[in-house]
Amino acid sequence: MRNLDLESWPRREHFNVFREWGYPHFNLCANVDLTSFYPAVKERDTSISIAIVYILSRAANEITEFRYRIRGEDVVEHDIVHASTTILIKDDIFTFCPMIYTPDFAEFAKNAEDCFKAVQETPSLEDPEDDNWLYMTAIPWVSFTSFMHPLDLDLVDSVPRFAWGKFFREGDDLLMPLSVQAHHALMDGIHMGRFYKRVQEYLDHPNYL
């Protein structure tokens, strides 16, 4: 992790403007194509949810802006960020499941499965202590066209948030809505565009599975 030199940071003016806003977050929702990805995951007999969390984590780690976090008057850049996702447990309630990101998919999937089992036995809504996380959730019942995550506006929260919805067919293609929410003081639409492009590349070429 390193502290950014805000005086030489090209977006220091944007940072100073947007960090003062009462609601400085922006959200983008777009469909991604699972046509090649879905059968590859099924052939491997692994969890589609874990595979999606892996792809989002991998793409986010490769784009610097998704590793920036605001700490007081400073901005830090994490070397690596991890996924904390919701999972549904008994009585139709959810719990958080922190998944440590590793580039190796088999290792990531094994750790994620262990996390699933652990939090089902001991559910928790405690946020991770550090800010080197990516918050994720699935809404598999709805092919939504927009999404908004809850935020505590009394706190400076610069952790990016992701949500994906119900898969649906459009001709021969299998699509999935994907929402990305981020702090505008740290990134712009161009960075989200790069993220979606990277995600789609991984979905189109699932040779890492």
Secondary structure, 3 states (H helix, E strand, C coil): CEECCCCCCCCHHHHHHHCCCCCCEEEEEEEEECCCHHHHHHHHCCCHHHHHHHHHHHHHHCCHHHHEEEECCEEEECCCCEEEEEEEEHHHEEEEEEECCCCCHHHHHHHHHHHHHHHHHCCCCCCCCCCCEEEEEEECCCCCCCCCCCCCCCCCCCCCEEEEECCEEECCEEEEEEEEEEECCCCCHHHHHHHHHHHHHHHHCCCCC
